[in-house]
């Protein structure tokens, strides 16, 4: 895959950040969206 660089968007993980919680929230949103789209 190609990598695109953007000057207006910077995503950097912070030490001791909420990485696992962010991933959990993302999957929760994906599951909710999937359920809503199949109704």
ChimeraX attribute file (.defattr): number of C-alpha atoms within 10 A of each C-alpha:
attribute: neighborCount
match mode: 1-to-1
recipient: residues
	/A:1	3
	/A:2	4
	/A:3	5
	/A:4	5
	/A:5	8
	/A:6	7
	/A:7	5
	/A:8	5
	/A:9	7
	/A:10	8
	/A:11	5
	/A:12	6
	/A:13	9
	/A:14	8
	/A:15	7
	/A:16	6
	/A:17	9
	/A:18	11
	/A:19	12
	/A:20	9
	/A:21	10
	/A:22	11
	/A:23	11
	/A:24	12
	/A:25	12
	/A:26	12
	/A:27	12
	/A:28	12
	/A:29	12
	/A:30	12
	/A:31	12
	/A:32	11
	/A:33	11
	/A:34	11
	/A:35	10
	/A:36	9
	/A:37	8
	/A:38	6
	/A:39	5
